Amino acid sequence: MSQITLSNLAAVVNEAKDEEIHVPKSDDFFESKTFRLLTLILYMGGVSGMGLTLAMYYFFIWDSRMPPLPIFKHTHPIG
């Protein structure tokens, strides 16, 4: 009896293997391609904007000059 059920099960699996399962599409905006594209543009703009802001800071505001080294009086060189 177990042979009959296993062969029937194998036949059902082979028959169902080629079928496509149709999933209804959602009309929700947050699952749409437009929303995904919008979030991608906002993300790329945010990352690029922060990089541009940092570059402008280093170019116009940052002072990269080193302060002069202090001169200590009354010291003796080693050696």
C-alpha positions as CSV (number, residue, x, y, z in Angstrom):
1,M,0.0,0.0,0.0
2,S,2.9,2.4,0.7
3,Q,4.2,1.8,-2.8
4,I,0.9,3.0,-4.3
5,T,0.9,6.2,-2.3
6,L,4.5,7.0,-3.0
7,S,4.1,6.5,-6.8
8,N,1.0,8.6,-6.7
9,L,2.8,11.3,-4.8
10,A,5.7,11.2,-7.3
11,A,3.3,11.6,-10.2
12,V,1.6,14.6,-8.5
13,V,5.0,16.2,-7.8
14,N,6.1,15.7,-11.4
15,E,2.9,17.1,-12.7
16,A,3.0,20.1,-10.4
17,K,6.6,20.9,-11.1
18,D,5.9,22.6,-14.4
19,E,3.1,24.8,-13.1
20,E,3.6,28.4,-12.3
21,I,2.2,29.9,-9.2
22,H,0.5,33.2,-9.9
23,V,0.8,35.8,-7.2
24,P,-1.5,38.8,-7.4
25,K,0.3,42.1,-7.8
26,S,-0.1,44.6,-5.0
27,D,-1.2,48.1,-5.8
28,D,0.5,49.5,-2.7
29,F,2.8,52.4,-3.4
30,F,5.5,51.2,-1.0
31,E,5.9,48.0,-3.0
32,S,6.0,49.7,-6.4
33,K,9.0,50.2,-8.7
34,T,8.5,54.0,-8.5
35,F,9.0,53.9,-4.7
36,R,12.1,51.8,-5.0
37,L,13.6,54.1,-7.7
38,L,12.7,57.2,-5.5
39,T,14.4,55.7,-2.5
40,L,17.5,54.8,-4.5
41,I,17.8,58.3,-5.9
42,L,17.3,59.8,-2.4
43,Y,20.0,57.5,-0.9
44,M,22.5,58.2,-3.7
45,G,21.8,61.9,-3.4
46,G,22.3,61.8,0.4
47,V,25.6,59.9,0.2
48,S,26.9,62.1,-2.6
49,G,25.7,65.2,-0.8
50,M,27.6,64.3,2.3
51,G,30.7,63.6,0.4
52,L,30.4,66.9,-1.4
53,T,29.9,68.7,1.8
54,L,33.0,67.1,3.4
55,A,35.0,67.9,0.3
56,M,33.9,71.6,0.5
57,Y,34.8,71.7,4.2
58,Y,38.3,70.4,3.6
59,F,38.8,72.7,0.5
60,F,37.5,76.0,2.0
61,I,37.5,75.8,5.8
62,W,40.1,73.2,7.0
63,D,43.5,74.7,7.9
64,S,46.1,72.1,7.2
65,R,49.1,74.1,8.3
66,M,51.0,72.7,11.3
67,P,51.5,75.0,14.2
68,P,55.2,75.9,14.8
69,L,57.1,73.6,17.1
70,P,57.7,75.0,20.6
71,I,61.2,76.1,21.4
72,F,62.2,75.1,24.9
73,K,64.9,77.3,26.5
74,H,67.4,76.0,29.0
75,T,67.5,72.5,27.7
76,H,70.5,70.4,26.9
77,P,70.8,68.2,24.0
78,I,71.0,64.5,24.6
79,G,74.5,63.0,24.0
